[in-house]
Amino acid sequence: MLEILFLLLPIAAGYGWYMGRRSIRQSDSQKSKKLSRDYFTGLNFLLSNESDKAVDLFISMLDVDDETIDTHLSLGSLFRKRGEVDRSIRIHQNLIARPSLTNDQRDIAMMELGKDYMAAGFYDRAEEIFINLVSQDEHSEEAETQLILIYQVTKEWQNAIDITKRLPRKRQQALKCTTAHFYCQLADEAQNDNDKIKKLQQAIKQDAKCGRAWLTLAKIYLDAGQFDLCKHAISELKTADIDLFADAIATAKQVYRDTQDPDGYQELLAKAIAEGAGASVTVALAEHKISVNQHQSAETMMLDSLYRHPTMKGFQHLMKLHIKQAEDGQAKQSLSMLEQLVEQQIKFRPSYRCTACGFPSHGLYWHCPSCKQWGSIKRIKGLDGE
């Protein structure tokens, strides 16, 4: 009898182990089914526009399994993108309050909460969070990036520059154009020309191809009567950003007029055209040639330009030349009417477009109102532009 009992002991132990494993699997299966049912219920709430119920359900599910943290982060991001920032804040605040979170998980949740505050317009709260993240030894560059965005919105340009200087050198190089515009913004806010010039020179030191800085310097030097420096700034602008040269035509025309140097002005425009300055500069050169009685040369140049790069601006100016030479009569009147129609078409069309997002505008913006890129708005090229 004892021998039989002894033989049955391993069988009983094996059966107990099997039943225990089966109980665990059943428990896990039931828990998984409950989570699955709860998630589907939450999704139904979202699809039914019952966001409050969905938030409450997902937060209660967080108490069940910490593995759902990533799902809650994604859900909070979804609410923020939908404009339901208050619900996103609730989710991320609940995550941060959990003592079981690791440091990395808490930092991620804090980052998301900071973005929530930015979306809600609570820039002071967002700034506090990101400064705290930046102060940690190990943190991602995203915290600095978010701080730079905040300082752009709040127009704290020096703070934005200071944050940029803390980034790795490679990242600083990628942001040199943006940083140069920050210095230009400081120059716009400066109270006297000396301070403006210093800030603009810092912008150029940051990015030698910052056309905005050269263009602004040229205007400051012209107003101050420093004509040689003005000419130098215009020449540097031509090298730095040929697309922006058309915006310096008025300044260039004035400085060469004040120095009685019409030949220098004509040479400057000719070089700019050769480097691809566009139709506006071609028209300016044609007008200058007409003013010095070079009518045939102006007409020939306009025709050659239209053959190579047809534009509405060039076509309109060519018609003006023919109108001046035409005799009074029906033909001249018809040509004049056509020229006016083309002029109206040019005024109706936008002159600038953002190269990053395509935002069109009639005026030059240094900061794109749509995609928030700096220095991305350029004159439109092609038939309706340059």
BELJOCOR-V825481 format. One record per backbone hydrogen bond with DSSP energy under -1.0 kcal/mol. NH is the residue of the N-H (numbers start at 1). CO is the residue of the C=O. E is the energy in kcal/mol with one decimal. If there is no record, write none. Layout:
nh;co;e
NH;CO;E
NH;CO;E
//
This chain:
nh;co;e
5;1;-2.2
6;2;-2.5
7;3;-2.0
8;4;-1.7
9;5;-1.1
12;8;-2.6
13;9;-2.6
14;10;-2.7
15;11;-2.4
16;12;-2.2
17;13;-2.3
18;14;-2.3
19;15;-2.5
20;16;-2.1
21;17;-2.3
22;18;-2.3
23;19;-2.2
24;20;-2.1
25;21;-2.6
26;22;-2.4
27;23;-2.4
28;24;-2.9
29;25;-2.7
30;26;-2.7
31;27;-2.4
32;28;-2.9
33;29;-2.7
34;30;-2.4
35;31;-2.6
36;32;-2.8
37;33;-2.7
38;34;-2.7
39;35;-2.7
40;36;-2.3
41;37;-2.4
42;38;-2.7
43;39;-2.7
44;40;-2.2
45;41;-2.0
46;42;-2.1
47;43;-2.8
48;44;-1.7
49;46;-1.7
50;45;-3.4
54;50;-1.8
55;51;-2.7
56;52;-2.3
57;53;-2.3
58;54;-2.6
59;55;-2.4
60;56;-2.0
61;57;-1.8
62;58;-1.2
64;61;-1.7
65;61;-1.2
68;65;-1.7
69;66;-1.6
72;68;-2.0
73;69;-2.3
74;70;-2.2
75;71;-2.3
76;72;-2.6
77;73;-2.1
78;74;-2.1
79;75;-2.4
80;76;-2.1
81;77;-2.2
82;78;-1.8
83;80;-1.2
84;79;-2.4
85;83;-1.4
88;84;-1.6
89;85;-2.6
90;86;-1.8
91;87;-2.0
92;88;-2.3
93;89;-2.7
94;90;-2.0
95;91;-1.8
96;92;-2.3
97;93;-1.7
98;95;-1.5
101;98;-1.1
106;102;-2.4
107;103;-2.4
108;104;-2.1
109;105;-2.3
110;106;-2.6
111;107;-2.4
112;108;-2.2
113;109;-2.2
114;110;-2.6
115;111;-1.9
116;112;-2.0
117;113;-2.4
118;114;-2.0
119;115;-2.6
120;116;-1.9
121;118;-1.0
122;117;-2.7
123;121;-1.5
126;122;-2.2
127;123;-2.8
128;124;-2.0
129;125;-1.9
130;126;-2.5
131;127;-2.6
132;128;-1.8
133;129;-2.0
134;130;-2.6
135;131;-1.7
136;133;-1.1
143;140;-1.2
145;141;-2.4
146;142;-2.5
147;143;-1.9
148;144;-2.5
149;145;-1.9
150;146;-2.1
151;147;-2.6
152;148;-1.6
153;149;-1.9
154;150;-2.5
156;151;-2.2
157;155;-1.1
160;156;-1.8
161;157;-2.3
162;158;-2.5
163;159;-2.1
164;160;-2.1
165;161;-2.0
166;163;-1.1
167;164;-1.4
172;168;-2.3
173;169;-2.3
174;170;-1.5
175;171;-1.2
176;173;-1.1
179;175;-2.9
180;176;-2.2
181;177;-1.6
182;178;-1.5
183;179;-1.8
184;180;-1.8
185;181;-2.3
186;182;-1.9
187;183;-2.1
188;184;-2.1
189;185;-1.3
196;192;-2.1
197;193;-2.9
198;194;-2.1
199;195;-2.1
200;196;-2.4
201;197;-2.4
202;198;-1.9
203;199;-2.0
204;200;-2.1
205;201;-2.1
206;202;-1.9
207;203;-2.6
210;207;-1.8
211;209;-1.5
214;210;-1.5
215;211;-2.7
216;212;-2.4
217;213;-2.4
218;214;-2.2
219;215;-1.6
220;216;-2.2
221;217;-2.9
222;218;-2.0
223;219;-2.3
224;220;-1.7
225;222;-1.2
226;221;-2.4
227;225;-1.5
230;226;-1.9
231;227;-2.7
232;228;-2.2
233;229;-2.3
234;230;-2.2
235;231;-2.4
236;232;-2.4
237;233;-2.2
238;234;-1.9
239;235;-1.2
240;236;-2.9
241;237;-3.0
244;241;-1.4
245;242;-1.0
247;244;-1.2
248;245;-2.1
249;246;-1.1
252;248;-2.7
253;249;-2.9
254;250;-2.0
255;251;-2.4
256;252;-2.1
257;253;-1.4
258;254;-2.6
259;255;-1.4
260;257;-1.2
261;256;-3.1
265;261;-1.7
266;262;-2.4
267;263;-2.4
268;264;-2.3
269;265;-2.2
270;266;-2.2
271;267;-2.3
272;268;-2.2
273;269;-2.4
274;270;-2.0
275;271;-1.3
276;273;-1.7
277;272;-1.7
282;278;-1.6
283;279;-2.8
284;280;-1.9
285;281;-2.3
286;282;-2.3
287;283;-2.5
288;284;-1.9
289;285;-2.4
290;286;-2.1
291;287;-1.9
292;288;-1.0
293;290;-1.8
294;289;-3.3
298;294;-2.1
299;295;-2.4
300;296;-2.5
301;297;-2.2
302;298;-2.1
303;299;-2.3
304;300;-2.5
305;301;-2.4
306;302;-2.3
307;303;-2.1
308;304;-1.9
309;305;-3.6
312;383;-2.9
315;311;-2.1
316;312;-2.5
317;313;-2.2
318;314;-2.2
319;315;-2.0
320;316;-1.8
321;317;-1.9
322;318;-2.0
323;319;-2.4
324;320;-2.0
325;321;-1.3
326;322;-1.7
333;329;-2.0
334;330;-2.6
335;331;-2.4
336;332;-2.3
337;333;-2.1
338;334;-2.3
339;335;-2.2
340;336;-1.8
341;337;-1.9
342;338;-2.2
343;339;-2.1
344;340;-2.2
345;341;-2.0
346;342;-2.2
347;343;-2.3
348;344;-2.0
349;345;-1.7
352;361;-2.7
353;378;-2.7
354;359;-2.2
355;376;-3.0
358;354;-1.6
361;352;-2.2
368;373;-2.8
372;368;-1.4
375;366;-3.1
378;353;-2.2
380;351;-2.7
385;382;-1.2
386;380;-3.2
//
